[in-house]
Amino acid sequence: MGKLKKYFMSLMLLGILLLAVGCTNSDASGEENEVQNTSKQNLQTVLKNVFTGPTEEQEEMLYSVDDMEKKSEMLSEYHQENFKPYLSERFYEDFVRTNGAFMTVGFAPPDYVFKVKDIKIEEGKSYYEFNVNVSYTNKQSDESEILNVKGHAQTNEEGKVTSIKYINPEDIYTALGK
């Protein structure tokens, strides 16, 4: 009877340890999934903001405001609202400095409007691969075409975007006649 009790206690202790390890791993896995979801949401928001427009706010900033101080203030507010929450601090500074927010809208002829149709994001080994289908419409002729933009992005442990690399940026400029 004593031998049975000894084995029973050993098995019981082993079971408790296995349960504790399993719970710890599932918590870590849950946190990892949450970061991945946040990363994908942040990347999707940034891509949507880059490839949509010009909105009335963007048109006013880019074409209507002549006062450089006012324009600078409006751009700063726009960047802080539409990009800063989703980008790491370092990448945000680079993004603003290189005018990443107006990649298509700022370089397109003023008679084009861009709208994101579809964004697909897949997780790679150390980065996310994205594929964005953007409809660009000529306001004058009402003709629309679809532009496919591909790239890679990385995020940090908080889920904020730390880099975006476009694989086919020349396709954007070719489509717009640049």
Protein Blocks (a to p, Z undefined) as FASTA:
>chain_A
ZZmmmmmmmmmmmmmmmmmmmmmmmmmmmmmmmmmmmmmmmmmmmmmmmmgccdfklmmm
mmmmmblklmmmmmmmmmmmmmmmmpcfklmmmmmmnommmmmmmmpcfkbccddfbdcd
dddfkbccdddddddddfklopacdddddddddddfkopafbdcdfklmlmmmmnoZZ
